[in-house]
Amino acid sequence: MHQNGQMRDRKIRYAEIILISLVWIVLLVTPILFREDNENPAWNSIKNQLEILIPISVLFVLNRFILVPRYLFRTKLISFMVTTVGLITLFSFGLNYYDSKIDQPPNDISQADQYRNPPPKPVPDQVDQQEMTPSPRQRQPRPVPPFANFIVLSVLVLGFDTGLKTGLRWITSENEKIHLEKENVTTQLAMLRNQISPHFFMNTLNNIHALVDKNSEEAKEAIIKLSKMMRYLLYETDSEITTLKNEVEFLESYVNLMKLRYSSRVRINFKPPAIVPEKTIPPLLFISLIENAFKHGISYREESFIDIDLITGEERLLLIVKNSKTTKDQHQTYPGIGIENTRKRLSLLYGNDYHLDIIDTAELFTVNLSIPL
């Protein structure tokens, strides 16, 4: 289970790296694909784009490794927004200042030389020609100022990175939560296995001891069933799955041994499938529901019953457990801790692909469980 968690985290990191790389590649090649001036070399487009992407990459690194972990993940939302907007504004002014310096034409002639040797006044034809001839900067105008592109791309990139990092953090936390819940279920399964062992085996051994003198053959059979149950609890329940056949045999042995404790006034029926399919299920999935029936459905002073039906189909398995309610319990409801733990375990194992219905009336308590096979 721990290795599966590490592999899942590794896949998430790889997906994050690939997604970020694709976004930056798209940002880099977009000016080449959508440039209007085909005579302008592609390298010039990349160079102009790099002037914007380099400061954006600095903001990206600051946002990913400082702003989001220190402010956003610590619920300091106002500090995160103020710092982010401040950095974007600061970089925008810097880029605008840099771009204005580059756009200024070289001024090699001093003002004093211009005063001493003023340029000749152009004749009217030359004036018209100069007015009609655009300057080199006017021939290739930029439709949008670089700092405006920078602001838009900064908001998009930082928004993408913040959303990605937040989403992946949520996925990681959910995976850790599920991992902890599965570990909790494993612990509960071990506790359930230990819970079955002491009291049940002590009572069963006492009943077998009483049978030795009355019916030795029945006592031998009980010992064999008890040994099979002990073997199942010790070895089969350590894994995450077991065969349906082993689980049915365990339940059958459990019910038969429980019959030794009660008189004929208690009617106990267990109907397993006539043919058990070759399927696998989680171990000890039904024992809590059946234990709950024996705990609340048995009365030594009045007639009581427990009916257990296990029905298998091609794709689903249905367990029906019915037990009578004693006089003192007829006006009480008892979902039981075992049933609630079973419900949590079913949710982790099958998600929404299971049905657990509990019908609690004044005289009858019924549990219907349907799971996929």
C-alpha positions in Angstrom: 0.0 0.0 0.0 2.9 2.4 0.8 4.5 1.6 -2.6 1.3 2.3 -4.4 1.2 5.7 -2.6 4.7 6.5 -3.7 4.0 5.5 -7.3 0.8 7.6 -7.3 2.8 10.7 -6.0 5.5 10.1 -8.6 2.9 10.0 -11.4 1.4 13.3 -10.1 4.9 15.0 -10.2 5.6 13.7 -13.7 2.2 15.0 -14.9 2.9 18.4 -13.3 6.3 18.7 -15.0 4.9 17.7 -18.4 2.0 20.1 -18.1 4.2 23.1 -17.1 6.6 22.3 -19.9 3.9 22.3 -22.5 2.5 25.6 -21.3 6.0 27.3 -21.5 6.6 25.8 -25.0 3.2 27.1 -26.2 4.1 30.6 -24.8 7.4 30.5 -26.6 6.3 29.4 -30.0 3.0 31.3 -30.2 4.6 34.5 -31.6 6.1 32.5 -34.4 2.8 30.8 -35.4 0.7 34.0 -35.3 3.1 36.7 -36.4 1.7 39.0 -39.0 5.0 40.1 -40.6 6.2 37.1 -42.5 9.3 39.0 -43.6 10.4 39.4 -40.0 12.7 36.5 -39.1 11.3 33.9 -36.6 14.3 34.6 -34.3 13.2 38.2 -33.9 9.8 37.0 -32.8 11.3 34.7 -30.2 13.7 37.4 -29.1 10.8 39.8 -28.5 8.9 37.1 -26.7 11.8 36.3 -24.5 12.0 39.9 -23.3 8.5 39.2 -21.8 8.9 35.6 -20.8 12.2 36.0 -18.8 10.6 38.4 -16.2 7.5 36.2 -16.2 9.6 33.1 -15.4 11.1 35.0 -12.4 7.6 35.7 -11.2 6.6 32.1 -11.9 9.5 30.8 -9.7 8.7 33.3 -6.9 5.0 32.4 -7.0 5.6 28.6 -7.0 8.2 28.3 -4.3 7.6 31.4 -2.1 4.2 33.1 -2.5 1.9 30.1 -2.7 3.5 28.0 0.0 4.1 30.9 2.4 0.9 32.9 2.0 -1.8 31.0 0.1 -1.3 27.6 1.8 -1.2 29.3 5.1 -4.5 31.1 4.5 -2.9 34.5 4.1 -5.0 35.4 1.1 -4.7 39.2 1.4 -1.0 39.1 1.7 -0.8 36.7 -1.3 -2.9 39.0 -3.5 -1.1 42.2 -2.4 2.3 40.7 -2.9 1.4 39.2 -6.3 -0.1 42.4 -7.6 2.8 44.4 -6.3 5.4 42.2 -8.1 3.5 42.3 -11.4 3.2 46.1 -11.2 6.9 46.5 -10.3 8.0 44.2 -13.2 5.7 46.1 -15.5 7.3 49.4 -14.8 10.7 47.9 -15.2 9.8 46.4 -18.5 8.2 49.6 -19.7 11.4 51.6 -18.7 13.6 49.0 -20.5 11.5 49.1 -23.6 11.5 53.0 -23.7 15.3 53.0 -23.4 15.6 50.7 -26.4 13.1 52.6 -28.5 15.0 55.9 -28.2 17.1 56.6 -31.3 20.8 57.2 -30.8 21.7 60.9 -30.2 25.3 61.3 -31.4 25.1 65.0 -32.1 25.2 67.2 -29.0 22.9 70.1 -28.4 25.8 72.6 -28.7 26.8 71.2 -32.1 23.2 71.5 -33.2 23.2 75.1 -32.1 26.4 76.0 -33.9 25.6 74.0 -37.0 21.9 73.9 -37.3 20.6 71.5 -40.0 19.5 73.1 -43.2 15.8 73.9 -43.5 14.0 71.6 -45.8 12.4 72.9 -48.8 8.6 72.4 -49.1 9.0 69.3 -51.3 11.4 67.7 -48.8 9.0 68.6 -45.9 6.2 66.7 -47.7 8.6 63.8 -48.4 9.7 63.6 -44.8 6.2 63.7 -43.5 5.2 60.9 -45.8 8.2 58.8 -45.0 7.7 57.0 -41.7 10.5 56.6 -39.3 12.0 53.1 -38.8 10.0 52.8 -35.5 6.8 53.7 -37.3 7.3 51.1 -40.0 6.9 48.2 -37.5 4.5 49.4 -34.9 3.6 47.0 -32.0 -0.2 46.7 -31.7 0.0 46.2 -28.0 2.7 47.7 -25.7 5.1 45.1 -24.3 4.2 45.9 -20.7 0.5 45.2 -21.5 1.4 41.8 -22.9 3.5 41.2 -19.8 0.6 42.0 -17.5 -1.8 39.8 -19.3 0.6 36.8 -19.6 1.7 37.3 -16.0 -1.9 37.0 -14.7 -2.6 34.0 -16.9 0.7 32.2 -16.0 0.5 32.9 -12.3 -3.2 32.0 -12.3 -2.5 28.7 -14.0 0.4 27.9 -11.7 -1.6 28.8 -8.6 -4.6 26.7 -9.7 -2.3 23.8 -10.7 -0.4 23.8 -7.4 -3.6 24.2 -5.4 -5.3 21.4 -7.3 -2.4 19.0 -7.0 -2.1 19.8 -3.3 -5.8 18.9 -2.9 -5.4 15.7 -4.8 -2.4 14.7 -2.6 -4.2 15.5 0.6 -7.2 13.5 -0.6 -4.9 10.6 -1.4 -3.3 10.8 2.0 -6.7 10.9 3.6 -7.8 7.8 1.7 -4.5 6.1 2.6 -5.0 6.9 6.3 -8.6 5.6 6.1 -7.4 2.4 4.5 -4.8 2.0 7.2 -7.6 2.6 9.8 -9.7 -0.1 8.1 -6.8 -2.5 8.2 -6.4 -1.7 11.9 -10.1 -2.2 12.5 -9.9 -5.5 10.6 -7.1 -6.7 12.9 -9.1 -5.6 15.9 -12.1 -7.4 14.5 -10.0 -10.6 14.1 -8.7 -10.3 17.6 -12.2 -9.5 18.9 -13.6 -12.7 17.4 -10.9 -14.8 18.9 -11.0 -14.6 22.7 -14.7 -14.7 23.7 -15.9 -16.8 20.8 -13.2 -19.4 21.1 -13.5 -19.6 24.9 -17.2 -20.2 24.7 -16.8 -22.7 21.9 -14.1 -24.7 23.8 -16.4 -24.9 26.8 -19.2 -26.2 24.6 -16.9 -28.7 23.0 -15.7 -29.8 26.4 -19.3 -30.5 27.3 -19.9 -32.5 24.1 -16.9 -34.8 24.7 -18.8 -37.0 27.1 -22.2 -36.7 25.4 -21.3 -37.0 21.7 -17.7 -37.6 20.9 -18.2 -37.5 17.1 -19.9 -34.2 17.2 -17.1 -32.9 19.5 -14.5 -34.0 17.0 -16.4 -32.3 14.2 -16.6 -29.1 16.2 -12.9 -29.2 16.9 -12.2 -29.5 13.1 -14.4 -26.5 12.4 -12.8 -24.5 15.1 -9.3 -25.3 13.7 -10.4 -24.2 10.2 -11.6 -20.9 11.6 -8.4 -20.3 13.5 -6.4 -21.1 10.3 -8.6 -18.7 8.4 -8.2 -15.9 10.9 -4.5 -16.3 11.2 -3.5 -16.6 7.5 -6.3 -15.7 5.1 -7.2 -12.3 6.7 -3.7 -10.9 6.4 -4.2 -10.2 2.7 -6.6 -7.7 1.2 -8.7 -10.3 -0.6 -9.7 -13.9 -0.1 -11.8 -16.4 -2.1 -15.6 -16.4 -1.7 -15.4 -20.1 -1.0 -13.1 -19.6 2.0 -15.3 -16.8 3.4 -18.5 -18.9 3.1 -16.8 -21.8 4.8 -15.7 -19.5 7.6 -19.2 -18.2 8.1 -20.7 -21.7 8.0 -18.3 -22.9 10.6 -19.0 -19.8 12.7 -22.8 -20.3 12.6 -22.5 -24.1 13.3 -20.3 -23.5 16.3 -22.6 -20.7 17.6 -25.5 -23.3 17.5 -23.7 -25.2 20.2 -24.3 -22.4 22.6 -28.0 -22.1 22.3 -31.0 -24.4 22.9 -33.6 -25.5 20.5 -35.7 -22.4 21.3 -33.3 -20.4 19.2 -33.8 -21.1 15.4 -30.6 -20.4 13.5 -30.6 -20.9 9.7 -27.7 -20.2 7.3 -28.3 -20.7 3.6 -25.1 -20.5 1.6 -25.1 -20.6 -2.2 -25.6 -24.1 -3.7 -22.6 -23.5 -6.0 -20.1 -20.9 -4.8 -18.5 -19.1 -7.8 -14.8 -18.6 -8.1 -14.8 -15.0 -7.0 -12.7 -13.0 -4.5 -13.9 -10.6 -1.8 -12.3 -8.7 1.1 -12.0 -11.0 4.2 -14.3 -10.8 7.2 -16.7 -8.5 5.3 -19.9 -10.0 6.7 -18.9 -11.2 10.2 -19.8 -7.9 11.9 -23.3 -8.0 10.5 -23.8 -11.6 11.6 -22.3 -11.0 15.0 -24.7 -8.1 15.4 -27.6 -10.4 14.8 -26.4 -12.9 17.4 -25.7 -10.1 19.9 -29.2 -8.6 19.7 -31.4 -11.4 18.2 -30.9 -14.1 20.8 -33.1 -14.6 23.9 -32.8 -17.5 26.4 -36.3 -16.9 27.8 -38.4 -16.6 24.6 -38.4 -18.0 21.1 -36.0 -16.2 18.8 -34.5 -16.7 15.4 -31.7 -15.7 13.1 -31.9 -16.2 9.3 -28.9 -15.7 7.1 -29.1 -15.9 3.3 -26.2 -15.6 0.9 -27.2 -15.2 -2.7 -24.8 -15.0 -5.6 -25.5 -13.8 -9.1 -23.3 -13.3 -12.1 -22.0 -9.9 -11.1 -23.3 -9.2 -7.6 -23.6 -10.9 -4.1 -26.5 -10.3 -1.8 -26.4 -11.0 2.0 -29.7 -10.9 3.9 -29.5 -11.1 7.7 -32.7 -11.2 9.8 -33.0 -11.5 13.5 -35.9 -11.3 16.0 -35.8 -8.6 18.6 -36.2 -9.4 22.2 -39.0 -7.8 24.3 -36.6 -5.3 25.9 -35.2 -4.3 22.6 -38.4 -4.0 20.6 -38.6 -0.3 21.2 -34.9 0.4 20.7 -32.8 0.9 17.7 -29.3 -0.5 17.5 -27.4 0.1 14.4 -24.3 -1.1 16.2 -20.6 0.0 15.9 -19.9 -3.1 13.8 -22.4 -2.0 11.2 -21.1 1.5 11.1 -17.5 0.2 10.7 -18.7 -2.1 7.9 -20.3 0.8 6.2 -17.1 2.8 6.2 -15.2 -0.2 5.0 -17.6 -0.7 2.1 -17.4 2.9 1.1 -13.6 2.7 0.9 -13.7 -0.6 -1.0 -16.6 -0.1 -3.4 -17.3 3.7 -3.4 -20.9 4.0 -4.5 -21.1 0.5 -6.0 -22.7 -1.1 -3.0 -26.1 -1.0 -1.2 -26.5 -1.5 2.5 -30.1 -1.2 3.7 -31.2 -1.6 7.3 -34.8 -2.2 8.2 -35.5 -1.8 11.9 -39.1 -2.6 13.0 -40.5 -3.3 16.5 -40.1 -7.1 16.1 -37.6 -7.6 13.3 -34.2 -6.3 12.4 -33.1 -6.8 8.7 -29.8 -6.0 7.0 -29.6 -6.2 3.2 -26.1 -5.9 1.7 -25.3 -6.0 -2.1 -21.8 -5.8 -3.4 -20.2 -6.4 -6.8 -18.3 -9.6 -7.6 
